[in-house]
Amino acid sequence: MEELNDLQIVQIIGTIVTRHGCEIIEMDLNNYILDIDGPAEAKRECAKELQIFLG
């Protein structure tokens, strides 16, 4: 399986975040920063899915 490029990773992260009704406040892939905002339960579910995707 080939590695995903940065654009693909950003697109998948965006899809996951919007699926849970959240929004991206700040994202910096080089420094491993991802700040999301939304309702508390949505952020929890979003974070769980992001953790699975990002490892």
N, C-alpha and C positions, 0 to 999 in steps of 0.2 A: 504494500500500500504506500502511495506517495504522501509526502508531507504536505500539509496545507500551507499556503502562503499567507502573509499578513492580511491581505484584503479578504481572503476567504474566512480567516479567523474572525475578523471584525464583523463580517456579514453574519456569521453564525451567532456570535455574541449578541448582535443587534436583534436577530430573530428571537433568541431565547428571552432577552430582556423585554421586548415588546409583547411576546406571547403571555407574559405574566402581568402585563399592565404596568410595567415599570419604565423608567427612562434612564439613559446613561448621562451622568453628570460629568464624569471625567474618565478618560481611558488613555493609558500609556502602556502599550505592550512591552516596550523595552524595559520599563521599570516595574512591570507587574502591578500596575495600578488600574483598578476598575471600581469606580464609585457609581452606584445606582441609587435611584430614589423611587419611592412608591409606597403603597400601604404596607404595613409591617408584615402581614402574612404573605403578600405577593413577593416582597423582598426575600423572605425566607425561602420560599419555593424557587424563586429565581436563582438565589445563591446556591441552592442544592443542585439544580440542573447545571449551572455554570461550573461548579466544582467537579461534577462528573465529566463534563466536556473538556475542561482545562486540565484536569488531573491535579 
